[in-house]
Amino acid sequence: MQSPILKRFGDSQPPWYTIYPTVSQFSADVGAKAYEEWLRRLAPCEPVSLYFHIPFCRSNCWYCGFPTAVTLQDAPILDYLTVLREEIRLIAEKVPKELPVSDVHFGGGTPTLIKPAQFLDLMRLLRLRFAFSRSATIAIEIDPRAFTTEMAEALGAAGVSRASLGVQTFDPIVQRAINRVQTKAQTAAAVKNLREHGISGINFDLIYGLPRQTVQSCVRTATLAATMRPDRLAVFSYSHIPSFKKNQRLIDEAKLPDNGARAEQAAAVADTLVAAGYRQVGLDHFALPEDELALAQKAGRLRRNSLGYSADTCRTLIGFGPSAVGRLGDGYVQNEVTEGSYSGQIRAGRLATLKGCYLTSEDRVRGAIIERLMCDLEADVPAICAAHGFDPISFLDSAERLALLVEDGIADFEDGLIRVRHEHRFLIRSVAAAFDAYPYRAPS
């Protein structure tokens, strides 16, 4: 039976608050012209982060909520790389010369479908167009089922230092229910290959709330994952939105766990990983005590960005590829979502900006409160407001939802300090939503 707390808040689906305002608030009022102006105004000496979306996969995972395209051929990937290189040129010509780069992330899709030689060529272009710091972090997402020794060699030669492996679950029953069969041996081989080529920072992505998943299968997956000793694990809740993602319509909804079962799964995975020596970071990440993410949380430097939790302190993120989100001082932008629309804009010599939003002063202070809640499970509202020149009374008085959260014992609130109780950390999004000025709109 669900608790009153889950009945009140568990059925709501607030945003994940990787950014604020969320993408649902983006509009076409912010387009390529605004983005170009923001790029030209970047400070020439301030480090930036780069994100590259590689949308291709070899097969269709039914649970996936990201914009991807399935191809069994290499030709579409080669064509895409030609367009991506052109977007790099367009951006590089608009930003200050020798713009310093401290973080690079290749996401997908499956970025390692790029051939080793092509990936090395892409990295050479990036180092030619931008000034990489000596300590630049280069990260990439990997599908262990399609990972080769040759690609591991290329990643090592290119200076890649972090890799995120899609695992999701080791339960073969659940794997068949989501159309992603991946053996323990495939994952272990990818980890060994990476470490042998100098890529020591390794993350596993796990998911709970999948069809046919149980608390026991979640614990077995977490236990097995911990034996491979990745530095980090991201444990995500499956979001079932078949009206938005057609591939999810292939999932048997009758086999999905309810909210109560999902909460039990999340707690069981957390307990398993903490017992294995990992520290819980924010809502859904776990890291070894010496990992950069755990150290950032301990020092109060943990950040929230469009990729999740990060120790990256850059204020600017430039996104490349279809659907990529960029963050600059003036606001957010997002590229055309489909690969075809994106490529059409770039081939025509235009930035592929589809929509975005300007950041108001109020957005910034609300975003700061939400980020601290999501990262630290607490926020000193008066201190944050003072740092932004705002009166905290208007924020606290307008947060009617906060009173309900305190009444239900989810959070404590005293002298403007909001602290989420540890046993209810999985409801942190509901606490953050108390400071969201915009009505949440589900994807359509």
C-alpha positions as CSV (number, residue, x, y, z in Angstrom):
1,M,0.0,0.0,0.0
2,Q,1.3,3.5,-0.8
3,S,2.0,5.9,2.0
4,P,0.1,9.2,2.1
5,I,3.2,10.9,1.0
6,L,3.5,8.9,-2.2
7,K,-0.2,9.3,-2.8
8,R,0.1,13.1,-2.6
9,F,3.4,13.5,-4.5
10,G,4.3,10.2,-6.1
11,D,1.8,10.4,-9.0
12,S,3.0,13.9,-10.0
13,Q,5.8,14.1,-12.5
14,P,7.8,17.3,-11.8
15,P,10.8,18.0,-14.1
16,W,14.2,16.5,-13.4
17,Y,15.6,20.0,-13.0
18,T,18.8,19.4,-14.8
19,I,18.4,23.0,-15.9
20,Y,16.0,25.9,-15.0
21,P,13.9,27.0,-16.6
22,T,13.3,23.6,-18.1
23,V,13.1,22.9,-21.9
24,S,9.3,22.9,-21.7
25,Q,9.6,26.7,-21.3
26,F,11.8,27.2,-24.4
27,S,10.3,29.1,-27.3
28,A,11.1,30.1,-30.9
29,D,11.4,33.7,-29.7
30,V,15.1,32.8,-29.0
31,G,16.6,31.6,-32.2
32,A,19.9,31.6,-34.2
33,K,20.3,35.4,-34.2
34,A,20.2,35.6,-30.4
35,Y,22.5,32.6,-30.0
36,E,25.0,34.1,-32.4
37,E,25.1,37.3,-30.4
38,W,25.6,35.4,-27.2
39,L,28.5,33.4,-28.7
40,R,30.2,36.6,-29.8
41,R,29.9,38.0,-26.3
42,L,31.6,35.1,-24.6
43,A,34.6,36.1,-22.4
44,P,37.8,35.1,-24.3
45,C,39.6,33.7,-21.3
46,E,36.7,31.9,-19.4
47,P,36.7,28.1,-19.9
48,V,33.7,26.5,-21.5
49,S,32.3,23.0,-21.9
50,L,31.4,21.3,-25.2
51,Y,28.7,18.7,-25.7
52,F,28.4,16.6,-28.8
53,H,25.2,14.6,-29.5
54,I,25.8,11.5,-31.7
55,P,22.3,10.2,-32.4
56,F,23.0,6.8,-34.0
57,C,22.4,3.3,-32.5
58,R,22.6,-0.1,-34.0
59,S,19.3,-1.3,-32.4
60,N,16.2,0.2,-30.8
61,C,16.1,0.1,-27.0
62,W,12.4,0.3,-26.1
63,Y,12.9,2.2,-22.9
64,C,15.1,5.0,-24.4
65,G,13.8,8.6,-24.1
66,F,16.6,10.3,-26.1
67,P,16.4,11.4,-29.7
68,T,18.2,8.6,-31.6
69,A,18.2,7.0,-35.1
70,V,18.9,3.3,-35.8
71,T,21.3,2.5,-38.6
72,L,23.1,-0.7,-39.5
73,Q,25.1,1.1,-42.1
74,D,28.1,3.5,-41.6
75,A,27.1,5.9,-44.4
76,P,24.6,7.9,-42.4
77,I,27.2,8.3,-39.6
78,L,29.8,9.6,-42.1
79,D,27.3,12.1,-43.6
80,Y,26.5,13.2,-40.1
81,L,30.2,13.8,-39.2
82,T,30.5,16.0,-42.2
83,V,27.7,18.2,-41.0
84,L,29.0,18.1,-37.4
85,R,32.4,19.4,-38.6
86,E,30.6,22.2,-40.4
87,E,28.7,23.2,-37.2
88,I,32.1,23.2,-35.4
89,R,33.4,25.6,-38.0
90,L,30.3,27.8,-37.8
91,I,30.5,28.0,-34.0
92,A,34.3,28.5,-33.9
93,E,34.1,31.5,-36.2
94,K,31.7,33.2,-33.9
95,V,33.3,32.7,-30.5
96,P,36.5,34.5,-29.3
97,K,39.6,33.0,-30.9
98,E,41.3,30.3,-28.9
99,L,38.3,29.9,-26.6
100,P,39.5,27.7,-23.7
101,V,37.9,24.3,-23.3
102,S,38.0,22.4,-20.0
103,D,35.3,19.7,-20.5
104,V,34.1,17.8,-23.5
105,H,31.3,15.2,-23.5
106,F,30.2,12.9,-26.3
107,G,26.6,11.6,-25.7
108,G,24.1,9.7,-27.7
109,G,23.0,7.4,-29.1
110,T,26.2,5.5,-29.3
111,P,29.2,7.8,-29.9
112,T,31.6,4.9,-30.2
113,L,29.9,3.8,-33.5
114,I,32.2,6.4,-35.0
115,K,35.2,4.6,-36.4
116,P,38.4,5.0,-34.5
117,A,40.2,7.0,-37.3
118,Q,37.2,9.3,-37.7
119,F,37.0,9.9,-33.9
120,L,40.7,10.9,-33.9
121,D,40.1,13.2,-36.8
122,L,37.2,14.8,-35.0
123,M,39.4,15.4,-31.9
124,R,42.2,16.9,-34.0
125,L,39.7,19.4,-35.4
126,L,38.4,20.3,-32.0
127,R,41.9,20.9,-30.7
128,L,42.6,23.0,-33.8
129,R,39.5,25.2,-33.4
130,F,39.6,25.5,-29.6
131,A,42.3,25.9,-26.9
132,F,42.1,22.8,-24.8
133,S,43.4,23.1,-21.2
134,R,46.1,20.5,-20.3
135,S,43.7,19.1,-17.7
136,A,40.7,19.0,-19.9
137,T,38.2,16.2,-19.1
138,I,37.0,14.3,-22.2
139,A,34.1,11.9,-21.6
140,I,32.2,9.6,-23.8
141,E,29.1,7.3,-23.6
142,I,29.6,3.7,-24.6
143,D,27.4,0.7,-25.5
144,P,29.5,-2.3,-24.4
145,R,27.8,-4.5,-27.0
146,A,29.4,-2.6,-29.8
147,F,32.8,-1.6,-28.2
148,T,36.1,-2.8,-29.8
149,T,39.7,-2.8,-28.7
150,E,40.5,-0.6,-31.7
151,M,38.0,2.0,-30.4
152,A,39.5,1.8,-26.9
153,E,43.0,2.5,-28.4
154,A,41.6,5.5,-30.2
155,L,39.9,6.9,-27.0
156,G,43.2,6.5,-25.1
157,A,45.2,8.2,-27.9
158,A,42.6,11.1,-28.1
159,G,43.0,11.8,-24.4
160,V,39.6,10.5,-23.2
161,S,39.6,10.2,-19.5
162,R,36.0,9.2,-18.6
163,A,33.6,6.7,-20.1
164,S,29.9,6.1,-19.2
165,L,28.7,2.5,-19.9
166,G,25.0,1.8,-20.6
167,V,24.1,-1.2,-18.4
168,Q,20.6,-0.5,-17.2
169,T,20.1,-4.0,-15.8
170,F,21.8,-7.4,-15.7
171,D,18.5,-9.3,-15.4
172,P,18.0,-11.2,-18.6
173,I,14.2,-11.2,-18.1
174,V,14.1,-7.4,-17.9
175,Q,16.6,-7.1,-20.7
176,R,14.3,-9.0,-23.0
177,A,11.3,-6.8,-21.9
178,I,13.2,-3.7,-23.0
179,N,14.9,-5.1,-26.1
180,R,18.4,-4.7,-24.8
181,V,20.2,-8.0,-24.1
182,Q,23.7,-7.4,-22.7
183,T,25.7,-9.9,-20.9
184,K,27.8,-9.4,-17.8
185,A,30.8,-10.6,-19.9
186,Q,30.3,-7.8,-22.5
187,T,30.2,-5.2,-19.8
188,A,33.2,-6.6,-18.0
189,A,35.2,-6.8,-21.2
190,A,34.5,-3.2,-22.0
191,V,35.6,-2.1,-18.5
192,K,38.8,-4.1,-18.8
193,N,39.5,-2.7,-22.3
194,L,39.0,0.9,-21.1
195,R,41.3,0.5,-18.1
196,E,44.0,-1.1,-20.2
197,H,44.0,1.9,-22.5
198,G,44.2,4.5,-19.7
199,I,40.5,5.4,-19.4
200,S,40.2,5.0,-15.6
201,G,37.2,7.1,-14.9
202,I,34.2,4.8,-15.5
203,N,30.5,5.3,-14.9
204,F,27.6,2.7,-15.1
205,D,24.1,3.8,-16.0
206,L,21.4,1.7,-14.2
207,I,17.6,2.1,-14.4
208,Y,14.9,1.0,-12.0
209,G,11.1,1.0,-12.7
210,L,11.5,-1.1,-15.8
211,P,9.0,-3.8,-16.9
212,R,9.2,-7.1,-15.0
213,Q,11.8,-5.5,-12.7
214,T,11.6,-6.4,-9.0
215,V,13.5,-5.3,-5.8
216,Q,15.4,-8.5,-5.9
217,S,16.5,-8.1,-9.5
218,C,17.5,-4.5,-8.8
219,V,19.7,-5.6,-5.9
220,R,21.3,-8.3,-7.9
221,T,22.2,-5.8,-10.7
222,A,23.6,-3.3,-8.2
223,T,25.6,-5.9,-6.4
224,L,27.1,-7.2,-9.7
225,A,27.8,-3.7,-10.9
226,A,29.6,-2.9,-7.7
227,T,31.9,-5.9,-8.1
228,M,33.3,-4.3,-11.3
229,R,34.1,-1.2,-9.2
230,P,33.1,1.7,-11.5
231,D,34.0,5.1,-10.0
232,R,30.4,6.2,-10.4
233,L,26.9,4.9,-11.0
234,A,23.9,6.9,-12.2
235,V,20.7,5.2,-11.1
236,F,17.8,6.6,-13.1
237,S,14.1,6.1,-12.7
238,Y,12.4,4.9,-16.0
239,S,10.1,7.6,-17.4
240,H,7.3,6.0,-19.4
241,I,6.0,8.6,-21.9
242,P,4.7,6.5,-24.9
243,S,2.8,9.5,-26.2
244,F,6.1,11.3,-26.6
245,K,8.4,8.4,-27.4
246,K,6.9,5.9,-29.9
247,N,9.5,3.2,-29.1
248,Q,8.1,3.0,-25.6
249,R,4.8,1.8,-27.0
250,L,6.5,-1.6,-27.4
251,I,6.8,-2.0,-23.7
252,D,4.1,-4.0,-21.9
253,E,2.6,-1.4,-19.5
254,A,1.0,-4.1,-17.4
255,K,4.5,-5.3,-16.4
256,L,5.6,-1.9,-15.1
257,P,6.0,-1.6,-11.3
258,D,3.7,0.9,-9.6
259,N,5.0,4.0,-7.7
260,G,5.3,2.2,-4.4
261,A,7.4,-0.7,-6.0
262,R,9.6,1.9,-7.8
263,A,10.3,3.6,-4.5
264,E,11.3,0.3,-2.9
265,Q,13.5,-0.5,-5.8
266,A,15.3,2.9,-5.6
267,A,15.8,2.5,-1.9
268,A,17.1,-1.0,-2.2
269,V,19.6,0.0,-4.9
270,A,20.8,2.9,-2.8
271,D,21.3,0.7,0.2
272,T,23.2,-1.9,-1.8
273,L,25.6,0.6,-3.3
274,V,26.2,2.5,0.0
275,A,26.9,-0.8,1.6
276,A,29.4,-1.5,-1.1
277,G,31.4,1.7,-0.3
278,Y,29.7,4.3,-2.6
279,R,28.5,7.6,-1.4
280,Q,25.1,8.8,-2.5
281,V,25.4,12.0,-4.5
282,G,22.3,14.1,-5.0
283,L,19.2,12.3,-6.1
284,D,20.4,9.5,-8.2
285,H,24.3,9.3,-8.4
286,F,26.7,7.2,-6.4
287,A,30.5,7.7,-6.3
288,L,33.5,6.2,-4.6
289,P,34.7,8.6,-1.8
290,E,37.8,9.6,-3.8
291,D,35.9,10.3,-7.0
292,E,35.6,13.9,-8.2
293,L,31.8,13.9,-7.9
294,A,31.9,12.8,-4.3
295,L,34.6,15.4,-3.5
296,A,32.6,18.1,-5.3
297,Q,29.5,17.3,-3.2
298,K,31.6,17.3,0.0
299,A,33.0,20.8,-0.8
300,G,29.6,22.2,-1.9
301,R,30.7,22.5,-5.5
302,L,28.4,19.9,-7.0
303,R,26.5,21.3,-10.1
304,R,23.4,20.3,-12.0
305,N,23.5,20.5,-15.8
306,S,21.7,19.1,-18.8
307,L,23.6,15.8,-18.4
308,G,22.8,15.4,-14.7
309,Y,25.2,15.9,-11.8
310,S,28.7,17.3,-12.6
311,A,31.8,18.7,-11.0
312,D,32.2,20.9,-14.0
313,T,32.3,24.5,-12.9
314,C,32.0,26.1,-16.4
315,R,29.2,28.6,-16.7
316,T,29.1,28.1,-20.5
317,L,28.1,24.9,-22.3
318,I,28.1,24.9,-26.1
319,G,26.0,22.1,-27.6
320,F,26.6,20.5,-31.0
321,G,24.3,18.1,-32.9
322,P,20.5,17.6,-33.1
323,S,18.6,18.3,-29.9
324,A,21.7,19.6,-28.1
325,V,21.2,22.2,-25.4
326,G,23.5,25.1,-24.8
327,R,23.9,27.3,-21.7
328,L,25.3,30.7,-21.9
329,G,25.2,33.7,-19.6
330,D,22.1,35.2,-21.3
331,G,20.1,32.0,-21.4
332,Y,19.6,28.6,-23.0
333,V,19.3,27.4,-26.6
334,Q,18.4,24.1,-28.2
335,N,19.2,22.8,-31.6
336,E,16.7,21.3,-34.1
337,V,15.7,18.0,-32.6
338,T,15.6,15.7,-35.7
339,E,18.8,14.9,-37.5
340,G,17.3,15.9,-40.9
341,S,16.2,19.4,-39.7
342,Y,19.5,19.9,-38.0
343,S,21.5,18.9,-41.0
344,G,19.4,21.1,-43.3
345,Q,20.2,24.2,-41.3
346,I,23.9,23.5,-41.0
347,R,24.3,22.6,-44.7
348,A,22.7,26.0,-45.5
349,G,25.3,27.7,-43.5
350,R,23.1,28.6,-40.5
351,L,23.2,27.8,-36.9
352,A,20.6,25.0,-36.1
353,T,19.0,26.8,-33.1
354,L,15.4,25.8,-32.8
355,K,14.4,27.5,-29.6
356,G,15.6,28.8,-26.2
357,C,14.9,31.2,-23.4
358,Y,16.3,34.3,-21.9
359,L,17.2,34.1,-18.3
360,T,15.5,36.8,-16.1
361,S,16.9,37.8,-12.7
362,E,14.2,35.9,-11.0
363,D,15.0,32.8,-13.1
364,R,18.6,32.9,-11.9
365,V,17.7,33.0,-8.2
366,R,15.0,30.4,-8.5
367,G,17.4,28.2,-10.5
368,A,20.1,28.7,-7.8
369,I,17.7,27.5,-5.1
370,I,16.6,24.5,-7.2
371,E,20.2,23.6,-8.0
372,R,21.2,23.6,-4.4
373,L,18.2,21.5,-3.4
374,M,18.9,19.0,-6.2
375,C,22.6,18.8,-5.3
376,D,22.7,19.2,-1.5
377,L,19.2,18.2,-0.5
378,E,19.0,21.6,1.3
379,A,19.0,25.2,0.4
380,D,19.6,28.4,2.4
381,V,17.0,30.5,0.7
382,P,17.8,33.9,2.4
383,A,21.5,33.5,1.7
384,I,20.9,32.6,-2.0
385,C,18.4,35.5,-2.4
386,A,20.8,37.9,-0.8
387,A,23.6,36.9,-3.2
388,H,21.2,37.7,-6.1
389,G,19.8,40.9,-4.6
390,F,16.3,39.5,-3.9
391,D,14.0,39.6,-0.9
392,P,13.5,36.0,0.3
393,I,10.0,36.7,1.6
394,S,8.5,36.8,-1.8
395,F,9.9,33.3,-2.6
396,L,9.0,31.7,0.7
397,D,5.5,33.2,0.8
398,S,4.7,32.0,-2.7
399,A,5.9,28.5,-2.1
400,E,2.6,27.1,-0.8
401,R,3.6,23.6,-1.8
402,L,6.4,23.8,0.7
403,A,4.0,23.9,3.6
404,L,2.5,20.6,2.5
405,L,5.9,19.0,2.1
406,V,6.8,20.1,5.7
407,E,3.4,18.9,7.0
408,D,4.0,15.5,5.5
409,G,7.5,15.2,7.0
410,I,9.3,15.2,3.7
411,A,11.3,18.4,4.5
412,D,12.2,20.5,7.4
413,F,12.1,24.3,7.3
414,E,13.5,26.7,9.8
415,D,14.8,30.3,9.4
416,G,14.7,30.0,5.6
417,L,16.8,26.8,5.5
418,I,15.0,23.9,3.7
419,R,16.4,20.5,4.3
420,V,15.0,17.3,2.7
421,R,14.9,14.3,5.1
422,H,17.2,11.6,4.0
423,E,14.5,8.9,3.9
424,H,12.5,11.1,1.4
425,R,15.4,12.1,-0.9
426,F,13.7,10.5,-3.8
427,L,11.0,13.2,-3.6
428,I,13.5,16.0,-3.9
429,R,12.0,17.0,-7.3
430,S,8.7,17.7,-5.5
431,V,10.6,20.0,-3.1
432,A,12.4,21.7,-6.0
433,A,9.0,22.2,-7.8
434,A,7.9,24.4,-4.9
435,F,10.2,27.1,-6.3
436,D,9.3,26.6,-9.9
437,A,7.5,29.7,-11.2
438,Y,6.3,28.0,-14.4
439,P,3.5,25.4,-14.8
440,Y,4.9,22.0,-15.7
441,R,4.0,20.9,-19.2
442,A,4.5,17.2,-20.0
443,P,6.1,16.4,-23.4
444,S,3.6,16.2,-26.2
